[in-house]
Amino acid sequence: MQNATLFSSGISPNADFMTSIRCFAGWVISALTFLAGHGLATPLVAADIAEIPQQAAAASAILEPWQKANTQPIERYLHIVCFTPKDREFPADHQARMTRMLQHIQAFYAAQMERNGFGPKSFGLQLNQNGQVVIHEVRGAKPFADYEKKSGDEIRKECLPLLQKAGINASQETIAIFCNLATWDEQKLTFEHKSPYYAGGTYRSGTAWQLDSPELDTLNLTKKEPMLRDGEYGRISLGRHNSIFIGGMAHELGHAFGLPHCTARPDEAVLGSALMGSGNRTYFEEVRGEGRGSFLTFAHALRLASHPLFCGRQEPQQFKTNLTLKNLRIRAEDHSISVEGNIQGEPPVYGVVAYFDPEGNSDYNATSATAIPTRDGAFKLSSKALTPGQWGTLRLVALHANGATSSQHAQGEMEYSYFVTKAGVPELKAIQTRQVLGPFLAAINNGNMKLAKQEKEKLKVRDAQTIANVLFNTTPPSQTPAEETGKRKESSLTSYRADSAKVGWMQPAFNRLPNASILLECRGEIFAKGIYAHAPAEHVYSLGKKWKQLAGKVGLATGSGGSVIFEIRGDGKTLWKSPIVKADQLVSFQVDVSDVNQLQLVTSPSEDGTYQDWGLWLDPVLSR
């Protein structure tokens, strides 16, 4: 049986490697404490580093008793697949090299988990009788020329029959597929690849697509020579090349384990580059004297502490998770954002992770803060790692003892928009409005309209009153814009009945989202009126040439990471078309509709597909 620590499959970590990591971690904590004591570092920085062991111990005190009572020991491994096109042989010496690389990454995770206070836990690897990693070799159905970077799903499907034959259900296990889709010229020292290189997963299962090539070997990490020409990174040393691609393996495995992108907190930056940030390019660069290397943030070590691959225990059957979040308060304090509340869950919540994600650069530059709930569920955390002059998104994630995570509760998604002034002061208008509306929204979600009315009448803030009044009015409009007989100069488009409404996910909704989040929020602003339009979507209205102009804004719902294109058509003719609109963008439009009989609002996905394409037509107003 696999126990709850590292190398349960018979692999022993390199003693010198483990010792050096432990010494380095101890030096970091000692150095920061010394600097703070002599006025050379802020007490906050030293306190953040110093509190890691206490948080790890408090989390373990919740985790371990629950796991002992509700889970069972398992023998679970990261399963390795090597894939090659039908016209290519597998890369030279791939089993021995793969063993060295995977055991190196395994030891890296173990050292980082130990540094973060959870003991040397890591993923298991299945070894054969010769001590080599068990590899499932798959020969593709097509030649090299027919595969490309976006062929991941196709390649995975080609691998499934062999995995099934080996008794591995890929939908319930974590697998890594190494694709032989790179071209390495040993004489010319040139490299390029077209391999899928991405991953995704949860505590239950995951898949990482990566590449293999003959020159990739942990034995080469130290080598500053020879210099080679990489098709993406240019002229770099063999060691740097290996740091990038072996580090990329470690990074993508993190995604397969369920980890999002994340950069270092300010107090963690002394450790190097966060693995799930830019650390995929700095892996063990310190052995060449070129930097501090890569490390695993405490937030992500906290998440992995309950992952079955790391703790060696798993629930016999999947628990249904639920989460209750009460008395949530998000406040601006000086140049920081603080979050506190009371959180309860089933399975129990052993940790809360907050990601503070400034706009741009996807989520690679998101910093984190963590808290361990007390016995009664109280938690508090804060962060000063805010980017001046930018919008940002605060994401809260609750960690359950079985490995599951929750990012929403009864009142909706736990994602909130904020703005940081150029002076570094956070502005939380949208968050404050959400908090004021909390009891009202909970009553709406529970279908208790009597209680919703009572909560609505308690509201004192004008913006909140306006939003609540719109949400409380559930009577659908009966007239189309063409049937308007009054003398109003302007009116919201949502005040009228649409001829037809189609959306790509869930059901059409007006003046609200069709889920527990309810509110139409985009880029730190909550709109009382608007149209939910998850791509692909189309909304058609009869205007009867009675209106002169349509104006409003478009964007994506806060928390969505998609990208869409919005288009306004009049009688089939394009009147306005947006560029590709991504998360946290808000685009205004103003269109002449004087001669339009039939208006079409079209929301289309971009080339990246329809995932998270929660498009919104916001505050659309007809005027004449």
N, C-alpha and C positions, 0 to 999 in steps of 0.2 A: 504493500500500500504506500501511496505517496504521502509523506508527512507535510507539515505546514511550513517547512523551511526549504532552503535551496537545495538543488542537486539531488532530489529524491530519486532521480533516474540513474544514479550512480556516477554523476559527473562531479569532479572535485575542482574548485576554483583554484586558479594560480595563486599560490600563497603570497608571492611578492606583490602581485597586482592588488590583492585584497588588503595587504598591510599598507601599501602606499596610499590607497584610497582612504583608509581609516585615519592614517596620520594626517593627510591633507585636510580632511573634515575637521579633525581636532584642532589643527593649526588655525583654520578659518575662525572657528568659534572663539578660541583663545585670543587671537589677534583683534577681532572686533570688540571683544569685551575690554581688552587692554586699551584700545584706542578710545572707546567711549569713556572709560574711567579717567583718561587724561585729556578729555575735552577735544579729542581729534575726530570723533564720530558722534553722530546724534544718538542719544539714549534709545530712540525708537529703533534704529538699525540693530544695535546690539540686542535689544529686547526681542526683536523679531527672530533673530537667529537663535537666541537662548531659549525662546519659548517652544521651539520645535520638539525637543524631547518630551516636554510636558504635554503638548497637544497629541503627540504620538501615543504616549502612555494613556491619556484620557480616552482616545479613540479605541485603543486596544482593550481597555476596560469595558467598553460597550460591546465591541465586536466579539471577543473571544468567548464570553459566557453564552451569547446567543448562538454562535456557530457550534459550540459544543452541544447545545441542547437541540438544535434544529437542522444541522447539516451532518453529512457523513464524509469520512475520508474518501478521496478519489485518486485514481491514477490517471492523470490527464496530461497530455503533451501538446506542444506546438507541433503540428504536422507539416512536414516539408515536402514540397513537390518541385521537381525540376522539369521544366517544359522546354522542348525543342521542336522547331518546325520539321516537317518530314524530310527535308533535303539537307539537314544539318546534324552532325554528331554533337553529343554533349560536350561542353567545354572541358579542356584537359584537366585531369586530376580534380574533378569537381567534388567528389565525395570528401576527400581529405581537406580540401580548402573550405568547403561548406561547413565541415565539422569545426575547423578552427575558427571561422568567422562567427558561427552561431554560438559556440561556447564562449567566445570573447564577449559577444553581446549579452549573453546570459549572465556572465560574471559582472559586466557593467551594471545591469539592472540590479543584481544582488547587492553590489557595493553601494549603489545609490539608495536602495531600500534600507540598508543597514545604516547608512549615514543619516537618513531621515527618521530613524528610531523604530523601524519595524522588523529588524533582524534581516539576515541575508536571504530574503525571499526572491525568487525569480520563477520564470516559466520553466517547465520541464521539457527535456528533449529525449526522444526515444533512441537508444543506441543499439547497434547490433553486437554480435559476439566479439567483434574486433574493436569495439569501443568507438565506432564511427556512427554518425547520425544516420538514422534510417531515412532513406530518400525514396520517394515514389516517383519514378521516371515515366513521363508521358511524352509520347511522340505525336505531334500535331497532325491534323488531317490535311493541312495546306503547306505550301512552301514558304520560305522566309519572306519572299516579296509580298505575300498576301497578308501579313500581320503588321500592325502598327500600334502606336501608343494607346489608342482608344479601343484596342481589341481585348481588354481585360475580361469582360463578361463572356465573350466568345471563348477565350482560352480557359476560363474557369469551367465552362460547360464541358469542354473537351477533357478536363481533368476529373470530372465527377465520377464517370464509370469506374476508373481505376481505384479511386478512393473508396467507392462503395464496395468494390470487390475486396478491399482490404479491411472492410468493416468500419469505415470512417464515414459518418454522416456529416458532411460539410456544413449543413445548416445548424448543427449543434456543437461544432468544434471550431477551433481557431487554426487556420491554415496559412502558410506562406508559399506563394507560387513564384519560383525563380525562373525567369524567362530567358532563354538563350537567343536574345534579339539584339545583341550588341556586336559591333565589328571592331576587333582589336588587331592591329598590325604590329607585331613584335619587332619587325625590322624598321619600319618607318616611325614607330612609336606614336601611332595615331589611334584615336578611339571615338566612336560615336555609337548611339543606340536609338532604338525606337521601341523600347519596352514599356509596357504599362508600369507606372510607378506611383501608386496610390494605395489607399487602404481604408477600411472602415470596419467597425464591429462594436460589440457590447460585451458584457460579462458572460453572455451565453455563447456567442460565436463571433467569428470575424475572419476576414480575408485580407491579406496583404499581397500586392503584386510588386515584384522587384526584379532585378536583373542579376545575371551571373556572367562573368567574363574571366578568361584565364589569368589576367594580371591582378584580379581582386583577391587579396590574401592578407590576413592580419600580420603576416611576416613582413609585409611591405610598408606598414604604417610608419616605420622609422626612417624611410628612405627619402632623402632630399634629392637624390639622383636615381635614375635619369629623369630628364624633363620630357614631358610628352605633350602632344597636342590633343586636347579634349574638345570635341565638337561643340560643347556648350560652355565650358569654363575656360577655354583658351589654353595657353601654355602654362602648365602646372607640373609640379613634381609628382613622381609616382606615389609618394607618401600622401600628398594632398589629395590626389585622385582617390586613393583608398579611404582617406578620412571622409570624403564626400559620399562615396557610395556605400561603404560599410556603415557610416553614420546614417545614411539614408535608409538602410535596412532597419537599424534600431529605431529610427523615427517612424517609419511606416508600420512597424510592429506595434508601436505605441498606439497608433490609430486603430489597428486591429484589436487591441485590448480595450478600446473605447475611449482613448484619451484625445481631447481636442488640442488645437494649437495653443500655445501659451509661452510668453517670454518670461524672463527672470523678474522677480520683484527687485526693487532697488537694493535691499539687503542681501539678496541672493547673487547679485551680479558679480561679486568677488569670486564666485565659484566657476565662472565661465559663461558659456552660452547654454540656455535651456534646450534640452533635447527636442522638445516639441515646438520650439521657436526656430531659431537659426542654427541650433545645435546639430542638425543633420549634416552641416558642412564643417563642423569643427571637431568631430569625433577623434579624440586622442591626438590632436595636433600638438599637445604639450610634450609628447615624446620626441618631437622634432624641435622643441623650443620655439614654437611659432604662436603660442597662445595658451589659454587656460583650459582648453578642451570643452567638453560637454558635460552637463549634469542633469539630473531629474529634479524638477521643482518639488517642494513639499506638497503642494496641492495635488500633484499627480501621483506621488508616492501614497498619499492618503487615499486616493481613488483606487489604486492597485492593491491596497492592503486587503480588500474584500474580494478581489477577483479570484475565482476558483483556480486559475492557472498559477496564481501566486501564493494563495493560502492553503491549497491542497484540500479544500473542503467545498462541498456543493450541496445545495438543497436537494432532497430526493425528487421533489417536483416543484415546478416554478410557483413561487408565492405571488399572489396578486398584491401589488404595492398600492398603498394609498398614503396621502400626505395631507396634513392639516397645518396651515401657517396662520398664526393669529398675532395680533398686536404688532404687525410689521411697521417699523419706523425707519425711513431712509432720510438722513439729514445731512446737510452741508455744515461742516464744522471747520471754520478757518479755510484751509486749502485741502481739505480731505472730505471724503464721503464715508459716513458711518451707517452701518446696517445692524439692526437688532430686532428681535422678535421672539416668538415662541413657536417651536416646530416639533411636530409629533408625526410619526409614521409607522407603518407596518409593512415589512420588517422595520425594526427600529432604525432611526437615523443616527449614525455615529459621527457624521461630519457635514459641514456646510462649506461649499467652495463658492466664492464670488469671483467672477471674471470682470475686470474693468477694461473694456475694449474700445479704444479710440477709433474713429472712422479711418478708413483706408487700410491698405496692406492686409486685407482680409482679417483674420483673427490672430495672425502671427505675433502681433505686438500687444496682445491682451495680457495684463498683469493679473495677479491673483491675490486673494486674501482668504484665510480659513478660520473656522471656528468649530469647536466641539460642543454640542449641546450639553447642558447640565441635566441632572436627573429629571427635572420638570420640563425640559425642552428649551430653556432659555439659551439664547446665543447672541453674541455681539462680535462684529468685526469692523475694520475700517481700512482705508487705503488713501495714501497721499500720492500714489503713482498715477497722476492724472495729467493729460496732455493739454497745455494751455491753448486756447483758441480753437478748440475742436469739439465736435459732438462726440458722444460716446454711448456705449450700451453696457449696462450693468446686467450680468446674467448670474442668477443664483441657481446652484445645483445642490440638491440634497442627496447624500450618500447613504444608501440602505445597507444593512449588515449582510444581506445575501449577495451583494455586488451590483444590484440594480441602482439606477439613479433616477431622480425625479426633477423635472424642470418646470412643473406646473402644479397648481393646487386648485381648490374649489373656485377661487376667484380668477383663475386664468394663468397665463404664462408668467414665469418669474423672470421677466426681462423688462428693463426700464431704460428709457432714454434720458440722457443728461447733457448739459453743455458746460464747458469750462471756459471762462473768460480768459483774455490774454494775460490778465493778472493772476491766473491760476485759481480763481474762485469758482466752485461748481454752482450751477443753477439747476434747480430740480423742479421746475414748474409742472411738467407732465407727471412726474412721480408723485408730487404733492396732490395733484388732482386725482390720481388713481387712489391714493391713500384715503382721501376724503370720501371718494365714491365707494370704497371697499364694502361696507355693510349693505349698501344699496345693490351693488353688483352681485353680492352673494345671494341676496333675496331673489334677484332676477334669475340667476342660474338655478336656484332651487325651485323656481316656479311659484314662489310665494308672493303674489302680487299685493296682498294686504300688507305684509311686512315691507315690501318694496315701497309702497305708498307712504308708510310711516317714516321710513328712512329718507325718502325723497323730501319730505316736509321738514326734516331736521337740517337739511343742507343750507348753509349760509353763504357759501362762495358762489358768486354769480356764474362762472364758467361751469362749475359742477351742477348747478341748478339747471342750466340750459341743456346740458348733456342728459341729465336724468329725465327731464321732461320729454325729450325726444325718444329716449329708450322706453319710457313708461307707456307712451302712446303706441299701442300695437295695432290700431285700426289701419288696414291697408288703404291706400288712396284709390279712389274710384274713377277719377278723370285722367285722361291723357293730356299732355300739354296742348294738343290741338283742340281739346274740348274746353279749355279755359275760357270762361265768359266774363270774368271779373276785369277790373281795371288796374290790377297790380302791375307795377313797372318791372318788378323782378320777383323771382320765386325759385326756391331750390328745386332742382330736377327730381329729387327724391320725394317731393310733394305730389308727384304724379305717377300714374300707373304706367309701367312699361308694357309695350306690346309683347315682348318676349325677353327672357333673361336666361342665359346659359353660362355656367362656370365650370372650370376644369376640376374642381375639388369641392366636396361637400355640396351645399345647396345655396342658391342665390340668397343674398341678404342685403338689406338696405338700412343705412344708419347704424350698422353694427357688424361685427364679425360673427360668423355662424358657429362659434365655439365659446368656450368659457372665458376667453380673453375679452370678448364683447367690444371693447373700445376701439375706435378707429384712430390708432396712434401711428405717427410717422415723424421721424426726425425731431423728437422732443415736443411734438405738438399733438394734442388730442382734438379731433374734429367731431362736432356734434352730428354732422350730416355727411353722407357719402355712400358710395356703392362698392360692395365687395366684389372683386373680379379676379379670382385666381385663374391664371392663364391655363389653357385657352378659354377666353370668355367673350361673350357678345351680349350687349344690351341694346335693344331697339326701342325707340320712342317716336310717336307720331307728333310732329310739330305743326303741320298744316300751314306753314309759312307765316305763323303768327308771332314768331319771336325773332329778335335781331341778333342776339349774341349769346354765346355760352362761354362761361369762364370758370376756372377752378384750378385745382392742382392734382397731380398724380404722384404716386409713390408706392412703396411696399410697406406692409404692416411691420411695425417694430418686432424684431425677433426673427424675421424671415431673411434668408440669405440668398434668395433667387435673383433673377434679372429678367425684366420684361420690356416689351415695347407697347406703348399706348398709341391708339390711332382713332381719330374722329372722322367719320364719313358722313356725307350728306347726299342722300339719294344715290349711294354707291360710289361717290367721288370722294377721294381723300382731301379733307380740309386741313388737317393737322396731323403730324406724326412725331412722336418723341424719339430721341435717341434711346439707346439701351439704358433703362433705369435700374439701378442696383440698390441694395440696402442702404438706408439712411440718406437717400437722395429725395428731394422734393422739387418737382418741376411744375411751373405754372403754364397755363394755356389760356388763350382768349381767341375765340373763333367766331367769324361772321356766319350766322345761320339764317340770314334774311330770306333766302329763296329755298329753304329746305323743307320738304314734306316729311321725309323719314330720316331720323338721326340714328346713327349706329356708333356705339362705343365699343371698340374692339381692343382686346388685351391679348397679346401674343407672346409666347415664350421666345427667348433668344436661343442661340445655338447650344447653350448648355442644358437644354431640356426644361421640363416643367417643375423640377424639384424646388419646393419652397417659393413658388411664384405667386405669393399672396398680394396681387395687385389691388390698388385702391384708387377710385376716382373720388377725390375729396372736395367737399364744399362746392359741388357743381351748381352754378347759378345761371338760370335763364333770365335774360332781360330784354326790354323792348322800348 
